[in-house]
C-alpha cells in the first residue's frame, strides 16, 4: 500500500527592523522578504513535521 506523507519544514530568522510602529516594521520586513533581502536557508531550520494526507 502507498501512503502520501506531507513533510513540513519550519524556518525562522530574527531580523532587526527600525520603524515608527509595529505595523510599519512588519510591512518593511515583508517587503524585504519578497525582494529577497531576507533569505531563509538550512541554518534557519527550526523543526520538521510529518503527517499522512
N, C-alpha and C positions, 0 to 999 in steps of 0.2 A: 504494500500500500504506500502511496506517495502522500506526503503532507506538505502544505505550504507554511513555511515558518517566516514570520516577519522579524527582522533584526533591526532594531532602532538604536542608533548611537546618539549620545548627547555630548556636545562640545560646548565649552563655556570659556569666556575670557572677560576679565575686568578691564575696562577702558576708562581712563580719567578724561572727563569732558568738562570744559569750562563753559558755563551758560548762565543765563539770567534766571532760569526756572527749570524744574524737573522736566516739564513738557518740552522745553527747548533742548535740554540735554538728550532726551530720548529721540527727538527729531534729528539732531545733529549726528547721534550715533547711528541711527537708521540710514541716514544719507551716506555716512562714511562706509557703512557695511555694503550698501548697494553700489557704491563707487569703488568697491574692492580696496578701500583704505584699511579696513579691518578684515583680516583673513584668519579663519579658524582652521587649525590643522591638527595632526595627531598629538601634538604637545598639549592641546586644549581638551583632550579626552576626559570625560567625567564618568560615564557609565555606559553599559550596553544592556538592552532588554530583549528578551526572546519571547515570542508568543505564536500560537497556532492561529492561522487565519480561518 
